[in-house]
Amino acid sequence: MAHNFDLVIIGGGILGTSLAYFLSHLNKSKQIAVIEQAHDVAFHTSGRNTGKVHAPYLYNPEKKKMFAKAAYHGYDMWKIYSKLKDLPFKEDGVIEVSRDKKGTKVLEKYLKWGKENGLQDEEINLLSKSELNKIEPEIKCDAALQVYRDASTDYSVLTKSLMKDSKQNGIKFLLDTKVTDLKNREGKWKIILNHEHEIFSNFIINAAGGESIDIAHKVDIAKNLTDVHFRGEYWKAPKEYNNLTKTSVYSVPEFPDYPFLDPHWIIRVDGTCEIGPNAVPVFSPYGYKRSENIKEFVPKMLEMLGSGARKAIFDKQFQELAINEIQSSMSKSAMIDRVKKFLPKIDADKITEKGTAGIRSSVIDEKGKFVPDVVLIDDSMSFHILNYNSPGATGALPFSAHIINRLNENGFFRNESPDSQCGPWKFSDIIEKIST
């Protein structure tokens, strides 16, 4: 294995692997590596989510224009890629419900945003209670947004396919490998791996997901930001519920300024159904088990108390919400009852098997506020992608192309062939779509 690289991507989630995919087509002779501490790509958040390919109706087009565009075009790109590779992609739509008039006003706003973000009239519409009842008689609500341009997939499978393509084009994937230190040595990065090995790189892209803030802090970037972690848990529904609804059902979040989304009714790409996720505060991006959270409790609390997160954790509303989420983790009924508000036929006693939990990391600024959008920070030798959350997986392909184009245009990392054919797409065509 080469020890000197032109570029190293830290993080083998769906974003890091999408970056590798495009870079592998645009740079045939450059040495590029992806470092991932797990034993496979998409092992954490990228492979532990709802599996939905989201339509961009939740995103304010004035504040999240790029994210909304990435989600819109990401839908088509994943559809094309899945068909090309014979991978799972089911166009099954989604229904977002409101339980009261206040929530219905939010749905009206989502309808407006969705159309401003590119959704056509036939792809999204607002239904009254009676109109929805004709389609989905088991759902109880005040109104509902029916979205057709929404799909189900398995992002773990998609990411592994991207890795395979990237490796065929010469990208090195260093799995079971953790970045334990980074040092700038005379215009080159010295990257320490697993406390003992070292490699060198001219440029790094930090796409480390739950550890992206920690990586940034190692090189004195984004010191004004910190992160908090939330474990999203799922319960698997028995087969008798597989035909309860035709599509997945979401509900309008009660507290949109916080990362506490009410659990959904999820129909996965294989037809199985689950309830989730909640958002339980944990102390590590790998806090699936109690032992990991105990180990990281003291250092994480000290970090939070010394940052803007201190204001968030002492906020009364945040504390109340966090307690509710913890209760939903300790009590199956407490979590399932939240879904029963719009699907009353569900019986918690019949649901006995837990699904796979995932962890989402949210960034907090120095004022103690949750940062609502992705944070992009660059300098001459590194690029950092922080707070890359939902609809991150949906928009990973076009968003990665946008990042690579930005680095090329700003002179941070020049591509050898900036307009190559990248699988089924011409790179310039992707850039044109997300730039207009």
Secondary structure, 3 states (H helix, E strand, C coil): CCCEEEEEEECCCHHHHHHHHHHHHHCCCCCEEEECCCCCCCCCHHHCCCCEECCCCCCCCCCCHHHHHHHHHHHHHHHHHHHHHCCCEECCCEEEEECCHHHHHHHHHHHHHHHHCCCCHHHEEEEEHHHHHHHCCCCCCCEEEEECCCEEECHHHHHHHHHHHHHHCCCEEECCCCEEEEEECCCCEEEEECCCEEEEEEEEEECCHHHHHHHHHHCCCCCCCEEEEEEECCEECCHHHCCCCCCEEEECCCCCCCCCCCCEEEECCCCCEEEECCCEEECCCCCCCHHHHHHHHHHHHHHHHCCCHHHHHCCHHHHHHHHHHHHHHHCHHHHHHHHHCCCCCCCHHHCCEECCCEEEEEEECCCCCECCCCEEEECCCEEEEECCCCCCCCCHHHHHHHHHHHHHHCCCCCCCCCCCEECCEEHHHHHHHHHC
